[in-house]
Amino acid sequence: MECVLPASPNWYCSRIVDCSVNGTACIGAKNAIDVWDIRADPVRHVCRIDAHHDRIVAVSLCHAAGYVPQKCCSAGEDGMVRVWNLENRELMQEHCHHKVCLYDNYVPRTLRLMYIV
């Protein structure tokens, strides 16, 4: 299957796309997160979450097997780190104590909990 992603000014960021084994893909596009079902034929755009005030620099999915609801962590140039529930598109947590621009985030693949580093 071939999938062409839409152009984004965020492509210079190394962690701007993440995919899970269940076929969910999250892509940082300007200040929003685009959620795609890449197992569907054809690939289907699920939703767009307006996530940050400034550009998103990193997205990470929680990859724990069978974890519901599926979560996505986003980091933005606005200094915010946010955790999103992808099922209802609601903000679950946010961390706003950074004084400088963020460049990355990380979610350990073996844990059910999401840690912000």
N, C-alpha and C positions, 0 to 999 in steps of 0.2 A: 504494500500500500504506500502511496506517495502522498505527502502532505506539505503544502507550501504555506508557510507562516506569513502573515501580513507584515509589511515594513514597520519598523519602530525606531525611534531615535535612541532607544535603550540598548541596541544590539552590541554596543561596545562593552557592556557589563557582562562578566563571565557567568553570573548566576541569575540571569534574567528569565530563564526557562527551567521548569522542573516537571517531570512526568512520574506518574505512579504506575504500579503493576496493574491496577484496575482500569487503566486507560484514561485517567484524568491528566490533563496537561494544563499548567498555569503559566501564563506569559505576562511579563510586565510590559505594558504598553503606555508610555507617557506616565500618567499618574493613576492608572487603573490596572486591574488584573483581569485579563481575559481567560476564562475557563473553557476548555475544549474537551470533548469526548473523542479521543483519537482511535477508539476501537469501533466506533460507528462507521458504517459505509453508506454514504460518504461521511467524512469527518464532520462533526457537528459542534457549532459554537453554543455553549450552554448558557453563559451569562458574562456580564461585565460588572466588576465591583469597583466603584470609585473609591480608591483605597487611601490616597495621600493628597496633600496639597501641592507637593513638588514631585519631581520625577522619581519613579521606583528604580532602585538599583539592584535589588535581589528579591527572589521569591524562593521559598522552599516548602515542599509538601511534607506532611507527617506520613512516613512510609511504614508505620507499624501495621502488620497484617491484621485485617479485619477491624481496624479501628474506626468507629463510627461516633460522631460525625467526622468526616474527613476535614482536616485543617490545613490551612495555608498560612505561612508566615511571610510577611513582606517588610522590607526595609526601604526607607525613602530618603531622598536628599533633604527632606524636612526634619530629619533627626528622629523620626518616629519608627518604631518597630511595632507591627500590628499582627495579631493572630485572628484569622477569619474562619468561620464555620462555612464550608462550601455548600452545604445543603440548604441553608436558609439565608446565606450571604450576610450574616450578622457579624459584627465585631465582637470577639470573645475577650480579648485582652489587648492592652497597648502599653508600650514602654516609651516614655517621652523625656527621659532624663539625659539624653545625649546633647552635648553642647556643639558638636561639629557634625558635618555631613557623614552619613553612613555609606559603606561600600560593600558590605556583605552581611549575610546571616547564615546560620547553620542549624539544621535539625538532625540530631543523631538518628540514623536509620533503624537502630535496634531498640529504641525506646518508645513507649507509648506517650510519654510526656514531651512537650516541646520546650527546649531550652533556648534562650536568646543569649548569644555571646557577642 
